[in-house]
């Protein structure tokens, strides 16, 4: 018996050691590129790139000044912010309005409508029919072409539906006895109790809209209406000389380098969405767990 306990203890310690080692290496592999780009974004353009620095040899904000004053990046940031805010609000609102009735057993033909919506996860019209539809609706070159096609995500709707199904039915029954209708029950009881899933849906949707770029390339032809990720893609893949006008500064300290400009642009596009996570972290895990358990 004692030898069995010792063997179990040793196996447990070996597993924990291997698990911690793997997680530490994974964190290093994830954080290291971010720290390198962050250091590069604060470095002047005249430094040598033959060595990798995690701490800038010289600290400067000239790269951020150049990036944030560029008309394409400024307009892209505003366009992305508008898309993210409007798209997140509308998507979360419509997802809740769709998931709530489907979570009720007394909803007519609930199984049919749920299966009908889930069907869209596996089959879609494709890029060309979607493009023709957006064009026929007159939404080309507008923010609605980036928001309307993905207003309700099926997977998120299922997670929200399962969360609503986990709420005690006695709360709604008590409200009905007091004379509350379905709309009053949803806004006064269900939504206040559903902040974990709402925070989860908001984070998912905001990250999706902030990082999306392909639909902007398809539906937006005006360069001043492109989102920030499209501008970032053009800078990183196509070079920065034309878009950033690297030689516009006369001061030697303000001389920009394509690599530092790319790193700075990546930071400008990444940091804002990273800052959102700490505010929804406490709700995020609970919303996923509860929403994925009950079907």
PAMARFI-189435 format. One line per 10 residues: for each residue y, z, x of C-alpha. Coordinates in nm, 3 decimals, m for minus. Each point is the difference from the previous one (the first is absolute). Last residue first. Layout:
N
Y,Z,X  ...
END
This chain:
295
2.137,m2.391,m2.740  0.082,0.340,0.145  0.008,0.033,0.377  0.253,m0.257,0.122  0.315,0.123,m0.173  m0.061,0.363,0.088  m0.049,m0.074,0.368  0.278,m0.257,0.032  0.264,0.211,m0.178  m0.097,0.315,0.189
0.034,m0.176,0.336  0.343,m0.149,m0.078  0.168,0.295,m0.171  0.062,0.211,0.311  0.076,m0.313,0.205  0.272,m0.130,m0.233  0.311,0.108,0.195  m0.167,m0.032,0.341  m0.091,m0.365,m0.078  0.349,m0.136,m0.065
0.115,0.018,0.364  m0.265,m0.255,0.102  0.155,m0.258,m0.235  0.339,0.030,0.174  m0.152,0.000,0.353  m0.182,m0.333,m0.015  0.251,m0.283,m0.051  0.268,0.148,0.225  m0.266,0.086,0.256  m0.139,m0.355,m0.001
0.352,m0.139,0.041  0.058,0.227,0.297  m0.322,m0.115,0.167  0.090,m0.366,m0.054  0.350,0.055,0.137  m0.138,0.182,0.303  m0.235,m0.292,0.068  0.265,m0.267,m0.047  0.238,0.178,0.240  0.354,0.093,m0.089
0.300,0.032,0.228  0.209,0.289,m0.136  0.023,0.188,0.328  0.128,m0.315,0.168  0.285,m0.020,m0.252  0.060,m0.358,m0.109  m0.216,0.015,m0.310  m0.089,m0.316,m0.193  m0.276,m0.104,0.240  m0.290,0.106,m0.221
0.104,m0.202,m0.304  m0.257,0.185,m0.216  m0.132,m0.290,m0.209  0.020,m0.273,0.261  m0.122,0.194,0.303  m0.244,0.222,m0.187  m0.339,m0.165,0.029  m0.223,m0.172,m0.256  m0.275,0.260,m0.031  0.184,0.332,0.033
0.339,m0.107,m0.138  m0.142,m0.217,m0.278  m0.245,0.271,m0.103  0.274,0.263,m0.003  0.216,m0.221,m0.222  m0.297,m0.044,m0.234  m0.060,0.376,0.004  0.364,0.070,m0.086  m0.007,m0.192,m0.326  0.142,m0.350,m0.034
0.304,m0.051,m0.220  0.237,m0.105,0.280  m0.250,m0.264,0.116  0.010,m0.171,m0.341  m0.342,m0.157,m0.058  m0.167,0.292,m0.178  m0.324,m0.053,m0.196  m0.253,m0.071,0.274  0.145,0.185,0.298  0.088,0.295,m0.224
m0.357,0.006,m0.132  m0.131,0.028,0.357  0.226,0.288,0.103  m0.126,0.325,m0.149  0.040,0.313,0.215  0.267,0.178,m0.207  m0.150,m0.111,m0.330  m0.347,0.128,0.085  0.127,0.323,0.156  0.208,0.072,m0.311
m0.294,m0.074,m0.230  m0.243,0.226,0.181  0.255,0.281,0.031  0.105,m0.022,m0.364  m0.360,m0.008,m0.121  m0.079,0.313,0.199  0.312,0.180,m0.120  m0.088,m0.091,m0.359  m0.357,0.123,0.056  0.118,0.337,0.129
0.283,0.022,m0.260  m0.244,m0.024,m0.290  0.060,0.337,m0.167  0.367,m0.086,m0.068  m0.114,m0.346,m0.125  m0.260,0.134,m0.246  0.196,0.274,m0.173  0.355,m0.096,m0.100  m0.003,m0.377,0.064  m0.354,m0.075,m0.118
m0.004,0.252,m0.284  0.335,m0.121,m0.131  m0.118,m0.361,m0.001  m0.329,0.094,m0.167  0.165,0.196,m0.282  0.082,0.371,0.002  m0.043,0.195,m0.326  m0.091,0.347,0.130  m0.365,m0.073,m0.078  0.036,m0.317,0.206
0.123,0.205,0.296  m0.299,0.231,m0.021  m0.234,m0.299,m0.007  0.173,m0.147,0.304  m0.050,0.316,0.202  m0.358,0.041,m0.124  m0.091,m0.340,0.143  0.003,0.146,0.349  0.111,m0.259,0.264  m0.284,m0.176,0.184
0.031,m0.315,m0.213  0.360,m0.038,0.116  m0.118,m0.004,0.361  m0.266,m0.260,m0.076  0.260,m0.224,m0.160  0.235,0.040,0.299  m0.276,m0.105,0.243  m0.093,m0.293,m0.225  0.364,m0.112,m0.023  0.033,0.019,0.378
m0.298,m0.230,0.040  0.133,m0.244,m0.258  0.344,m0.032,0.155  0.269,m0.040,m0.267  0.336,m0.163,0.083  m0.152,m0.233,0.256  0.125,m0.342,m0.116  0.331,0.152,m0.125  0.129,0.147,0.327  0.038,m0.272,0.264
0.099,m0.280,m0.239  0.231,0.253,m0.164  0.201,0.026,0.324  0.130,m0.350,m0.054  m0.030,m0.329,0.188  m0.244,m0.141,m0.256  m0.014,0.194,m0.327  0.051,m0.292,m0.236  m0.314,0.066,m0.204  m0.133,m0.347,0.087
0.040,0.077,0.370  m0.185,0.332,m0.026  m0.282,m0.172,m0.188  m0.019,m0.290,0.246  m0.019,0.245,0.292  m0.271,0.204,m0.171  m0.199,m0.315,m0.077  0.027,m0.102,0.369  m0.082,0.342,0.148  m0.316,0.076,m0.191
m0.082,0.049,m0.368  m0.168,0.334,0.046  m0.352,0.142,m0.023  m0.150,0.325,0.129  0.269,0.259,m0.072  0.102,m0.189,m0.316  m0.332,0.093,m0.164  0.106,0.367,0.021  0.264,m0.074,m0.266  m0.249,m0.155,m0.243
m0.255,0.276,0.073  0.259,0.264,m0.094  0.101,m0.196,m0.309  m0.360,m0.031,m0.116  m0.088,0.365,0.069  0.304,0.128,m0.188  m0.075,m0.206,m0.310  0.227,0.221,m0.215  0.139,0.307,0.186  m0.184,0.306,m0.135
m0.156,0.080,0.336  0.339,0.021,0.166  0.034,m0.098,0.367  0.087,m0.360,m0.089  0.309,0.127,m0.182  0.130,0.173,0.318  m0.092,m0.270,0.251  0.227,m0.274,m0.131  0.316,0.206,m0.049  m0.065,0.175,0.332
m0.041,m0.335,0.178  0.311,m0.134,m0.173  0.217,0.288,0.124  m0.149,0.005,0.350  0.048,m0.377,0.036  0.354,0.000,m0.139  0.125,0.282,0.223  m0.178,m0.130,0.311  0.119,m0.358,m0.045  0.362,0.104,m0.058
0.013,0.227,0.305  m0.208,m0.217,0.234  0.166,m0.330,m0.093  0.349,0.144,0.036  m0.088,0.156,0.335  m0.161,m0.322,0.122  0.307,m0.203,m0.097  0.232,0.252,0.168  m0.207,m0.002,0.320  m0.019,m0.379,m0.001
0.377,m0.028,m0.046  0.060,0.228,0.297  m0.270,m0.169,0.209  0.138,m0.347,m0.068  0.364,0.101,0.052  m0.061,0.173,0.334  0.201,0.321,0.016  m0.307,0.224,m0.022  m0.180,m0.189,0.276  0.291,m0.004,0.247
0.090,0.365,m0.051  m0.367,0.093,0.016  m0.034,m0.178,0.334  0.322,0.156,0.131  m0.125,0.352,m0.067  m0.071,0.073,0.366  m0.217,0.232,0.209  m0.097,m0.097,0.352  m0.349,0.051,0.142  m0.119,0.014,m0.361
m0.293,0.240,m0.041  m0.341,m0.150,m0.083  0.055,m0.255,0.277  m0.233,m0.288,0.082  0.065,m0.171,0.332  0.071,m0.366,0.082  0.254,m0.001,m0.283  0.298,0.046,0.232  0.321,0.132,m0.155  0.302,m0.223,m0.067
m0.022,0.006,m0.379  0.066,0.369,m0.038  m0.276,0.227,m0.134  0.018,0.178,m0.338  m0.218,m0.260,m0.176  m0.249,0.006,0.287  m0.057,0.372,m0.042  m0.071,m0.046,m0.371  m0.224,m0.297,0.077  m0.200,0.210,0.246
m0.012,0.297,m0.236  m0.139,m0.220,m0.279  m0.255,m0.161,0.232  m0.119,0.350,0.111  m0.018,0.158,m0.345  m0.298,m0.194,m0.134  m0.220,m0.012,0.311  0.087,0.365,0.069  m0.086,0.097,m0.357  m0.333,m0.185,0.020
m0.081,0.166,0.333  0.074,0.341,m0.152  m0.206,m0.080,m0.310  m0.299,m0.111,0.211  0.015,0.310,0.217  0.030,0.227,m0.304  m0.305,m0.161,m0.161  m0.205,0.011,0.320  0.081,0.366,0.050  m0.066,0.084,m0.365
m0.336,m0.183,0.009  m0.102,0.171,0.323  0.101,0.339,m0.142  m0.204,m0.060,m0.315  m0.301,m0.114,0.202  0.028,0.314,0.214  0.023,0.225,m0.306  m0.299,m0.167,m0.165  m0.203,0.042,0.319  0.102,0.365,0.029
m0.089,0.061,m0.365  m0.338,m0.166,0.046  m0.065,0.203,0.315  0.073,0.322,m0.188  m0.239,m0.093,m0.281
END
